[in-house]
Amino acid sequence: MCYSAKVWQAYQDYVRRFGAVIGIREFAQLYADRQKGAKVKTTKAMDDAFLRAGTSETRGIAQAIEAWNAEQIAELERLLFRQRRRLVDAERTLRTKSTKKALDDQRIASNRIEWAKGKLADLHRTVPVERDSRIFPGMYAPVMVIEQGRRVIKPMRYQCRPAGKPAVYDTKYPGTYNARRDNLEGFWKGQFGHTHGVIVCDAFYENVSRHKVEGCALADGEAEENMVLEFKPQPQQDMLIACLYSHWQGDGEELWSFAAITDEPPPEVAAAGHDRCIIPIREEHLDTWLNPDPNNLADLYAILDDRQRPYYEHRMAA
């Protein structure tokens, strides 16, 4: 499974390269919901793209992001104050007597202080870094789709909830951020041939077992050790990743969400210890993919077969 990817987050990139338009209503609603307390996770890169845009149509979105950032900063500063006081109290106790509570308080407070300082640094930081564009299941990313004959960019959650299914599907099927090619006409029959999208990414990440990466068997009694690998296409390039999406509505709520299609891995990914891989389609197939014909699934499978086939170099993820 592709559990994480580094994707384009600035909608302006889609506008410039693909002539796409931005789904203002959906982005505005997403950030308004987050400000009201909804569990909406966005990347710093996507937030920063709106803060830099400086256009009249995105001003309201930027204001919502600024307000949310200010609330986060205030909350983190309060947390820092509480944890620093907790640390001082624990260290005062430890100078006279070592107790389990004081040791636990010292450890927990120290960890929370470092975490909060890191979060504050990210909120204040203006220079982008690679991790700003990385998505994980449950996070939102810009997805390109077709609406009324136009390429449109919409924010969607990276974990697809099929339309018509109950919200409990999120926990019943936690792996629905990926759609297996061999199940497109099964679990995904409501989306395959109906609602297609793409994301643009230049790297993806996988959890693998260290012994598989190193090509050795586990010793008797040895536990598997997980590691995260970053895979990048060579030569470096942006990849149009085939996705399915759904517009779910229920109980007065709506959710735009997507899944990346995965298939059998190329040899170098398999040799690195992983058994699935996302599918980068060729740009000449983009409009056909985004305008699927449910009566001609063979053409859609042909697009998935005629994919880009770069060589994926891997390294330990930072």
Order of alpha helices (4+ residues) and beta strands (2+ residues): beta-alpha-beta-alpha-alpha-alpha-alpha-beta-beta-beta-alpha-beta-beta-alpha-beta-beta-beta-alpha-beta-beta-alpha-alpha-beta
